[in-house]
Amino acid sequence: MSAIRFENVSKQFANVGHTAVDNVNCEVAEGSFVVLLGPSGCGKTTLLKMVNRLIEPTSGTIYLDGQDSRTIDATTLRRQIGYVIQQTGLFPHMTVAENVAIVPDLLKWPKTDIAARVDEMLALVDLPPEQYRDRYPAQLSGGQQQRVGVARALAGDPKVILMDEPFGAVDAITRTGLQDALLHLQRRLHKTILFVTHDVEEALRLADKMVVMKNGRVHQYDTPFNILKNPANDFVRELVGADDMVRQLGLIRVEAAMQPLPPDFTRNGQPTIAQDDSLRQALSLLLGDGVTSLVVTDGAEPVGVLTLRQIQRYRE
């Protein structure tokens, strides 16, 4: 089932010569992580904001779980959709707990349920509630504030979460940690996430599918690997660096290319790699001095082996 469906959706702002969003048609499957990617001004944020009706379409229809979003009261709709932005949007005069509790409180949950939910969400984003519950946003780092923003977006248990450049204002190391945390959360919760970014590496790392946009139009909608392998046009090819074979390897898990353990397998000091790691990481290890093969593990036990030749065969 599609959680979000765009049907001939366009947006034309008054006194602006170009169309911000031009006849978009695509479906976002329930529980999928879809990234809107493109240069500044391509329409990706406008498209995102039309989902929760912060911006109304000029024409076309957006369906949520099969229902025309215009038939839902705007305030009710927004309480059903998590929303995370770059500036976090945390209220500075409210504690972390009060910020996270905003939607459950608006939904009139019992006080005990709200308190339990706040603690659950803070723990989920690796902010121990006993340490962070009573702090104010100004007492947190940028990365911690973004984690609170994610916790707040999840607190009302929405099916859909919209994220608009949420990690764009933090340093590269913090950004990678936040991406890891978000991927971990998504594996556990299976929310439908629509995520805006102009960062190609971030898009390739996070997305189940990518919507590549330019001048308000969708130029390609597919998995990251298929977009890299078969870009729709020169714009898409140049934007994602489709000619970079190493980048493609970063999207393929080791388990896709490994071979089963041979019957006479013995550990002879070979380096190990997790089956969920990428072939790009494996290639880096295999290029080390004296390394001819890697032992693939499921996190604990050996489950296969990987050689440079197996990576080459997979690419072929």
N, C-alpha and C positions, 0 to 999 in steps of 0.2 A: 504493500500500500504506500502511496506517496503522501508524505506528511505535508509537503508544500508543492503546489503546482502553479506555475506562471503561465497564463494563457493570453497571448497577444498583449502583453503589458508594456505600456509606454508612459513616459512622463515628459511633458513639455512645460518648462517654467515660463512664467510671464516675462516678457521683455528680454528673453534670451534667444539668440538666433538658432542655436542648435538644439536637437532633441537630447535630453539627458539620458533617457532610457528608450530604446527604439525596438518595439515589437518583440519582446522576449518571450520565448516559449521553452520551458524546461520543467522537469519534475525532480524533486528532492525526496529520495526514498526515506521511509521511516527508519530512524536509528543510524543514518549515514552522516558522515562528516564531509561537507561540501565547502570548498573554498572559492570565493570570488576573487579573481586575480586580474590585474590590469594596471596601466599607468594612471597617474592622477587625472581626475576629470573624466574617467571612462564610464562612470555611471554605477559603479559597484556599490558604493555606499547608499546612493539613492535607491537602488533596487532593494538593498537590505532593509532600509527604513520603510519601504512600502509594505513589508511583511507585517510589521506591527502598527502600521498606519500613522507613523510619525510624519510620513509623506503620503499623500493620496495619489493613486495613479490617475493620469489624464484619461487613459482608456485601458481596456483589458480587465482581467479578473485574476485575483490571487486566491487560491483555495487552500484552506488548512484542514487537513483530514477530510477533504471532499466538500467542505462548506465554504461558500463565498465569504471572505473575511469582512466584506462590507455589511453583512447581515448581523455581525457581532458588534455589540457596543464597544467603542474604542477602548474605554478604560478597562472593561472586562477582558478584552483581547490582550491588552498589555500585561495584565496580571497573570495571564496564562503563558507568557513568553518571557524567558530569561533574556537579559540584555546587558552586554558588557562592552564598555567603550575604552578608548585609550587613556583618557584622563581619570578613569575608575568611577567618577561620579559619586564617590563616597561623601556623605554629609559630615563636614569637619566637626560639628558640634555634638555629634552622636558617637557613642562608643562602637567598637567593632560589633559587639553583640546586637546593639540597636540597629546598626546598618544592615546586618544579615537578616534581622527579624522583620524588615519592612513589609515584604510581601505577605508572609504568613499572618502578620498583624492585620493587614488590610483585608485578608481573607477571613479574619475573625477566628483564627485557630485558638483553642484553649491555651492559656498562658503556660501551662506545664508542657504542652506539646511544642510550643514555640521555643522554650528554653532548651528542650531536648534536641530540637531540630538545629538550633544554632550551634550547639556543641558538636553535633554529628557533622555538620557542614564544615566547621572549622577543622575538625580532625581529618576530614576527607581531603582538604587542601594543605595538609601538613602544617597547620597552625594550632598547636595544642591549646584547647580552649581555656584551660586554667591559666595560661600565660598571656593570651591575647584577647580574651573576652572583654575585658574592661579597659583596654587601651583605646586611644583616639587615633584617627588616621595620621595625624602629624607625627605620631610616635612610631610609625612604621616606615620601612624602606619602600621604594617604588615597587619592588617585586612582591613584598608582603601585601601592599595595598591592592595589587592586581589579584592576588589570591583571595583576598576578602571580597573583591568584586565578583570573582567567579563563584565563591560561596553564596553570595547574595543572590546571584542569578539562578542558582540551583535550589535555593531554600524553599521556594513554593512548589517544587517538584514539577517544573514545566516539561512538556514533551519537546518543545523547540527552544533553542538558545541561539540568539543572534550575537555575534562578536565582531565589533568594528575596530580593526587595527588594535586589538587589546594589548599587544606587547610592544607596540611601536615606540614607546617612550622610555624603555629600560635598556640597560647595557646588554651587550651580546651574550655574556655568560649567564646573566639573569634570564634573558630571553630564552635561551636553550633550556634552562631548568624549568621555566614556565611551560614551554612546549612539551617537555617530558611529562610534567604533571598533568597537563590537559589530555595527552594521549592515554595516560594511565587511567584518568577519570572516565574517558570515553569507553575504554575497554570494559570498565566495570558497570557503567550506567547506561550505555547505548542510547544516549540522547540524539536528537536530530539537531545538528549544529550547522549553521550558516556563518561562515567566517570570512571577513574581508581583510585582504592584505595586498600590498604592492611588492612584497618580498618573495621572490621566486623560490628561494631555498625553503622558506617557511611553508609556502604552499605545497611544494613537493613533499615535504616531510610530514605534513599533517593530513593531507586530503585523501579521502576515499575517491572523490571525484572533484574536478576543477572546472569552473566556469571562467573561460578566458574572454575578457571583454576589451573593446576599444570603441570609442565614439558612441557609446550607448548600446552597441550591438554585441551579441554573443558570437564569438568567432569559433569557439570549440567548447564542447562539454563532454568530458570523458575522464577516464582514470589518468593519474599522472604518468604512468608508464606508457599508455597508449598515446598520450599527447606528445611525449618525448619521442616515441617510436614513429608515429605518423602524424606530425603536425598538420593542421588543416591548410595553412598558408604560410607565407614568408614572415608575416607579423608574429604568428604564434611560434614559429621556429626560432626567430631571433629573441623573442621575449623569454622563452624557457631554456634557451641554449640547447636545442634538441640535438645538435651535432656533438655534444659532449658525452662520450660513451661512459666516462667515469660517473657522471651524474646519473645516467640510467642505472648503473650498478647500485647506486645508493637507494634505489627503490625496490630492489629484489632481495627477498630474504634468503639467507643461507640455505634454509631447508629446501628451497626450490631447486637447488643445483647439487646438493650433497648426494653422496652415495651411501647405501647402508653399510654398517660395519661388516668387514669381511669375517668369515668363520674363524680365522686364525688371528684376529685382532689382538694386539698387545699395545699397551701404552709405552712408548719409547721416548717420552719427554717432548712430544710434539706440542706446539702451542694449541690452546683451545679457543673456541669461539661459540657463542650461543646460537642456536638455530634461528632465533628471531632477529639476530644482527643482519646487517646488509652485506651484499657481495662486495660493496665498496670497502667496508671495514675488513673483510676477509682478504681482499686483494692487497691492502696495505700490509697485513701480516705476512702474506705469502711472498712479498717482495723483500722480506728480511733475509739477512745472511743465513744460509744453511737451512732455510725452511722449505720443505718440499710438500708438506701436507698439514692440514689442520684437523684436530679432533673436534667434532661438532657435539655440543651437549644440549640437553634440555634444561639447563640451569644447574643440574647436579650430575646426571649420568651421561656417558657417551651414547650418542644415538646415530652417528654417521661420521664420514670423513669427507674432506674437501681438498681438491688440488687445483692448481692453476689451470690445468687442462679442462677440468670440469666447468670452470667459469667460462673459458673460451668456448666450449661446446654449447653452453647455455646461451651465450651471446649469438652464436651462429644460428 
